[in-house]
Amino acid sequence: MSTSLAERMDQVEHRIQTAVGRAGRTRDQVTLVAVTKKFPAAAICEAYSLGLRVFGENYVQEFAEKHPALSGLADAQFHFIGHLQSNKTRLATELFHAIETVDSEKLARRLNEAGKPLEVMIEVKLSPEGTKAGAAPEELPGLMDAIRACPNLKLTGLMTMPPWNPDPETTRPFFRRLAELARIHQLPKLSMGMSHDLEAAIEEGATHIRVGTALFGPRPKASAQE
Ligand SMILES: *Cc1c(COP(=O)(O)O)cnc(C)c1O
């Protein structure tokens, strides 16, 4: 018999509690962002019924298609965690409560122009490998100033996605570096850590962990249809 979402949520919760305890932190300092890309709206509804409230999505169009089925989830929060194309910024501001992946002044200005209050985080690129997305650490002061000049945007933190590695000890130094940058720039939120390395991220100070596979199982290969 396959494992149910409820059982996987228990396992993830146990891992979070263990890491929080080891780090001398409290459970309420860590928000579990359930990453639902490629899964249908029904998976979000089921997770909501089991108590999850914060969801992460990577593709604006995919989420726009699921969104009508989610209108009953009154206090759900949706975070955009993918690469945001400039022609999708307006739709993104309508669908999401927070954009975790702002990495340029141009993107910040476009989000601001949509005219809706929006929480944003800056995606930081800490390694030349991996995705092209993310601002370099030395770009942070300028980008922070630009975001703070946007009246509709509220800058709350930093986000990163290290080059994928199965060994959490390989990604830990990236988490430590992001935490250091957040301290230097006095930003309270840190979105880092995924299914396989959430413990290391929590130990290094994550306030938001983005977990997909450990909650929902392997993602469907073809994009999910309603
Ligand atoms: C898909 C994704 C995740 C979740 O990854 P899992 O390994 O399935 O937990 C987290 N963050 C980002 C940015 C993602 O794209």
The ligand as a Gaussian input file, in Angstrom:
#p B3LYP/6-31G(d) Opt

LIG

0 1
 C       10.635000      21.885000      -6.694000
 C       11.239000      22.863000      -5.740000
 C       11.346000      22.597000      -4.368000
 C       10.924000      21.278000      -3.725000
 O       11.835000      20.273000      -4.030000
 P       11.676000      18.803000      -3.386000
 O       13.028000      18.215000      -3.553000
 O       10.619000      18.104000      -4.151000
 O       11.317000      18.998000      -1.951000
 C       11.841000      23.599000      -3.548000
 N       12.239000      24.788000      -4.042000
 C       12.172000      25.078000      -5.344000
 C       12.621000      26.404000      -5.827000
 C       11.678000      24.121000      -6.236000
 O       11.629000      24.420000      -7.544000

